[in-house]
């Protein structure tokens, strides 16, 4: 239908894949459509790596309940589930992820929580908590890797990394997730699209 087509084109325009201008029509942007590792439209690290031609795998390092408060979460939420993982690309350690999921939304089944060791936080929150991430807001910082990162990732010396400090929001804008994602920038050409709103 016409509404579905209009909504689909609006979504593609939001991602920068097409430009719509009155009187000129809709123009496809093949450069942006073919860009790999666009973190602005591929928030799921597994998908971004796979779409860039890598075979990603998850190596779980830690899954534990932490009783202390994360300042990002509302103070009434005592504690969070901490999941730490290494994501490899073609067998090479490529990223380290620390996910903090607010305790109040966790499923009561231990088996469901254990699936977080082999799946993404996006899938876990959607399937087992019935709380999909709708929006995420990320602070981005380029830095040199610290000793703990070098040790965990098997690096002999520090290298440039990109750190995303990300807050994930549900449908009602409630904070569900606080993640730290550490990308080895030497392995990927990570990209963000910035759009002019004029």
Phi, psi and omega per residue, in radians:
X1 nan 2.912 -3.107
X2 -1.112 -0.667 3.124
X3 -1.138 -0.734 3.129
X4 -1.102 -0.769 3.122
X5 -1.085 -0.783 3.136
X6 -1.070 -0.770 3.130
X7 -1.151 -0.679 3.125
X8 -1.129 -0.777 3.116
X9 -1.129 -0.644 3.098
X10 -1.117 -0.696 3.103
X11 -1.137 -0.757 3.108
X12 -1.119 -0.662 3.102
X13 -1.161 -0.673 3.114
X14 -1.078 -0.604 3.116
X15 -1.447 -0.083 3.134
X16 1.443 0.177 -3.096
X17 -1.429 -0.429 3.026
X18 -2.391 2.753 3.027
X19 -2.093 2.291 -3.129
X20 -1.985 2.180 3.115
X21 -2.344 2.302 3.135
X22 -1.063 2.290 3.122
X23 1.523 -0.256 3.141
X24 -2.033 -0.394 3.115
X25 1.700 -2.772 -3.112
X26 -1.906 2.214 -3.093
X27 -2.063 2.241 3.122
X28 -1.399 2.476 3.079
X29 -1.901 1.679 -3.065
X30 -1.188 -0.539 3.107
X31 -1.068 -0.800 3.134
X32 -1.260 -0.599 3.131
X33 -1.141 -0.549 -3.107
X34 -1.661 -0.036 -3.129
X35 -1.157 2.365 3.141
X36 -1.757 2.736 3.103
X37 0.936 0.812 3.019
X38 -1.479 1.810 -3.070
X39 -1.202 -0.419 -3.139
X40 -1.225 -0.435 3.095
X41 -2.028 -0.162 3.093
X42 -2.066 1.206 -3.123
X43 -1.155 -0.372 3.121
X44 -1.431 1.911 -3.041
X45 -1.013 -0.649 -3.141
X46 -1.058 -0.792 -3.141
X47 -1.172 -0.747 3.141
X48 -1.047 -0.751 3.127
X49 -1.155 -0.797 -3.122
X50 -1.096 -0.748 -3.141
X51 -1.183 -0.299 3.091
X52 -1.591 0.086 3.071
X53 1.652 0.155 3.130
X54 -1.727 2.711 3.019
X55 -1.735 1.785 -3.096
X56 -1.473 2.595 3.005
X57 -2.412 2.738 3.130
X58 -1.906 2.267 3.026
X59 -2.058 1.922 -3.121
X60 -1.298 2.297 3.134
X61 -1.883 -0.535 -3.057
X62 -2.831 2.411 3.014
X63 -2.507 1.921 -3.031
X64 -2.686 2.651 3.020
X65 -1.499 2.305 3.127
X66 -1.968 2.150 -3.047
X67 -1.378 -0.264 -3.117
X68 -1.372 2.932 -3.085
X69 -1.586 2.455 2.959
X70 -1.664 2.188 -3.069
X71 -1.059 -0.347 3.122
X72 -1.260 -0.581 3.137
X73 -1.375 2.677 3.070
X74 -1.039 2.476 -3.056
X75 -1.030 -0.379 -3.136
X76 -1.311 -0.176 3.109
X77 -1.650 1.765 -3.136
X78 -1.509 1.981 3.053
X79 1.547 2.958 -3.135
X80 -2.743 2.837 3.032
X81 -1.603 2.193 3.129
X82 -1.812 2.199 3.071
X83 -2.174 2.198 3.102
X84 -2.118 2.320 -3.056
X85 -2.478 2.635 2.912
X86 -1.795 2.307 3.029
X87 -1.850 2.155 3.115
X88 -1.761 2.703 3.048
X89 -2.193 1.962 -3.044
X90 0.953 0.682 3.077
X91 1.477 -0.088 -3.131
X92 -1.725 2.226 3.085
X93 -1.004 2.086 -3.008
X94 -2.024 -0.507 -3.110
X95 -2.676 2.669 3.066
X96 -2.137 2.300 -3.067
X97 -2.145 2.247 3.009
X98 -2.025 1.904 3.127
X99 -1.820 2.328 3.016
X100 -2.059 2.037 -3.110
X101 -1.928 2.224 -3.076
X102 -0.996 2.328 -3.009
X103 -1.114 -0.574 -3.009
X104 -1.139 -0.300 -3.117
X105 -1.806 -0.007 -3.059
X106 -1.197 2.497 3.063
X107 -1.223 2.691 -3.106
X108 -1.395 -0.327 -3.112
X109 -1.347 2.193 3.131
X110 -1.093 -0.663 3.141
X111 -1.082 -0.665 3.118
X112 -1.127 -0.764 3.123
X113 -1.090 -0.666 -3.126
X114 -1.103 -0.426 3.135
X115 -1.140 -0.326 3.109
X116 -1.094 -0.324 3.114
X117 -1.230 -0.403 -3.073
X118 -2.152 0.106 -3.134
X119 -2.330 2.941 3.138
X120 -1.378 2.792 3.079
X121 -1.149 -0.538 3.098
X122 -1.054 -0.876 -3.138
X123 -1.145 -0.756 -3.126
X124 -1.047 -0.855 -3.104
X125 -1.124 -0.671 -3.128
X126 -1.255 -0.847 -3.045
X127 -1.347 -0.761 -2.980
X128 -1.787 -0.406 -3.135
X129 -1.872 -0.156 -3.080
X130 0.960 0.643 -3.108
X131 -2.392 1.366 -3.131
X132 -1.196 2.611 3.033
X133 -1.351 2.138 -3.124
X134 -1.753 -0.708 3.124
X135 -2.302 2.624 2.966
X136 -2.412 2.509 3.131
X137 -2.088 2.169 -3.036
X138 -2.114 2.367 2.917
X139 -1.662 2.347 -3.054
X140 -2.024 2.342 -3.116
X141 -2.457 2.227 3.021
X142 -1.665 2.299 -3.074
X143 -2.706 3.076 3.001
X144 -1.596 2.522 -3.124
X145 -1.122 2.516 3.128
X146 -1.586 2.988 -3.081
X147 -0.990 -0.761 -3.104
X148 -1.068 -0.700 -3.141
X149 -1.171 -0.771 3.131
X150 -1.049 -0.727 -3.122
X151 -1.147 -0.859 -3.101
X152 -1.153 -0.654 -3.077
X153 -1.570 -0.051 3.113
X154 1.292 0.563 -3.139
X155 -1.641 2.451 -3.127
X156 -1.473 -0.365 3.120
X157 -2.620 2.802 -3.135
X158 -1.074 2.607 3.073
X159 -2.469 2.824 3.116
X160 -1.122 2.361 3.061
X161 -2.335 2.768 3.058
X162 -1.947 2.195 -3.109
X163 -1.939 2.198 3.031
X164 -1.878 2.123 3.016
X165 -1.765 1.812 -2.900
X166 -2.029 2.389 3.059
X167 -1.985 2.200 -3.121
X168 -1.825 2.313 -3.089
X169 -1.996 2.525 3.054
X170 -1.551 -2.970 -3.101
X171 -1.004 -0.671 -3.084
X172 -1.625 0.353 3.135
X173 1.102 0.378 3.069
X174 -1.420 2.413 3.117
X175 -1.296 2.138 -3.129
X176 -1.924 -0.437 -2.922
X177 -2.553 2.461 2.981
X178 -2.287 1.996 -3.062
X179 -2.095 2.635 2.959
X180 -2.149 2.089 -3.119
X181 -2.064 2.158 -3.090
X182 -1.939 1.897 -3.133
X183 -1.710 2.329 2.963
X184 -1.315 1.840 -3.036
X185 -1.227 -0.298 3.121
X186 -1.247 -0.311 -3.101
X187 -1.633 -0.394 -3.018
X188 -2.332 2.651 3.001
X189 -1.762 1.406 -3.071
X190 -1.264 2.425 -3.073
X191 -2.350 2.605 3.030
X192 -2.239 2.422 3.045
X193 -1.674 2.256 3.046
X194 -1.918 2.378 -3.062
X195 -2.060 2.379 3.051
X196 -1.409 2.311 -3.117
X197 -1.757 0.299 3.115
X198 -1.427 nan nan
